[in-house]
Amino acid sequence: MEASRIMADLRRRGQTIEIRDLFIGTISKINETPLITRDVKHYERIPELTIFTPRGSGEINSSDWHNFKWRDYRETAEPN
C-alpha cells in the first residue's frame, strides 16, 4: 500500500522511479532501516527514507564491513 502511495505521489511530481527501486526503498522506509547504496539519485525521491552511502570508493568486502565508514548522503548534498 505504501509503495503505491509513493508511486502516485512521484508520478504527480513527474519523478518516476524504477519499480524495483521503489520496492527496495519502501521496505527500508517502512522498517525504519537506513538504505545503504551508492545510487542515491533514485532513492532520494522517496520521502522520509534514510540513505547512507559509503565514504570513498572501492568494493566492500564482507570481512571489512564493520570497519567501513558510512555517511548520510545529506551531509554533502547540494542545496536545492
C-alpha positions in Angstrom: 0.0 0.0 0.0 2.8 2.4 0.9 4.6 1.7 -2.4 1.5 2.6 -4.4 1.1 5.9 -2.5 4.7 6.8 -3.1 4.5 5.9 -6.8 1.3 8.0 -7.2 3.0 11.0 -5.5 6.1 10.6 -7.6 4.0 10.5 -10.8 2.2 13.6 -9.8 5.5 15.4 -9.5 6.8 13.9 -12.7 9.5 11.9 -10.9 9.1 8.3 -11.9 11.2 5.6 -10.2 12.0 2.0 -11.3 9.6 -0.4 -9.6 12.4 -2.5 -8.0 14.0 0.7 -6.5 10.5 1.7 -5.3 10.0 -1.6 -3.5 13.5 -1.6 -2.0 13.2 2.0 -0.8 9.7 1.4 0.6 10.7 -1.7 2.5 13.6 0.3 4.1 11.3 3.2 4.9 8.5 1.1 6.5 11.0 -0.8 8.6 12.8 2.4 9.6 16.1 0.9 8.4 18.6 3.1 6.6 19.2 2.1 2.9 22.9 1.7 2.1 23.6 2.5 -1.6 25.8 4.3 -4.0 22.7 5.0 -6.2 21.2 8.0 -4.3 19.7 9.5 -7.4 16.5 7.5 -7.4 16.1 6.7 -3.7 16.3 10.4 -2.6 12.9 10.9 -4.2 11.3 8.7 -1.6 10.2 11.0 1.3 11.4 10.2 4.8 13.8 7.4 3.6 17.2 7.5 5.4 20.0 6.9 2.9 23.6 6.1 3.6 26.5 5.9 1.1 30.0 4.5 1.7 32.8 7.1 2.0 35.4 6.8 -0.6 35.4 4.3 -3.4 36.1 0.6 -4.0 34.3 -2.6 -3.1 33.2 -3.5 0.3 34.4 -6.9 1.4 32.3 -8.8 4.0 35.3 -9.0 6.3 35.7 -5.2 6.3 32.0 -4.4 6.6 32.2 -3.5 10.3 35.2 -1.2 9.7 33.7 0.6 6.7 32.9 4.3 7.1 29.4 5.4 6.2 27.9 8.9 5.7 24.4 10.2 5.5 24.2 11.4 1.9 22.6 14.6 3.1 25.9 15.7 4.7 27.2 16.6 1.3 24.1 17.0 -0.7 23.9 20.2 -2.7 21.1 22.6 -1.6 18.2 22.8 -4.0 
